[in-house]
Amino acid sequence: MKKLILNIALALALVVSVTSCRDTKDGAENASDAVENAAEDAADATEGALEKAGKAIDNAVEETKEAAEATEEAAEEVSNDDN
């Protein structure tokens, strides 16, 4: 009788441990998917920010060139007025 009870207890312990490992594996896969999705979202956000920064730099360069040309023209006008 003792052996029967011990065998049943052992069988239940094995069933619980196998079930527990399967649940852990599923949880690990879910966590892995969540991390992957978060990384993709971060990459998309970063890409958008870099594109906006690049456009802002391009606009600043153009405006600086225009300001330099306007300054040059103003200096020529002042130079011509003095003559």
Secondary structure, DSSP 8 states (H G I E B T S, - for coil): -HHHHHHHHHHHHHHHHHHHHHHHHHHHHHHHHHHHHHHHHHHHHHHHHHHHHHHHHHHHHHHHHHHHHHHHHHHHHHHHHH-
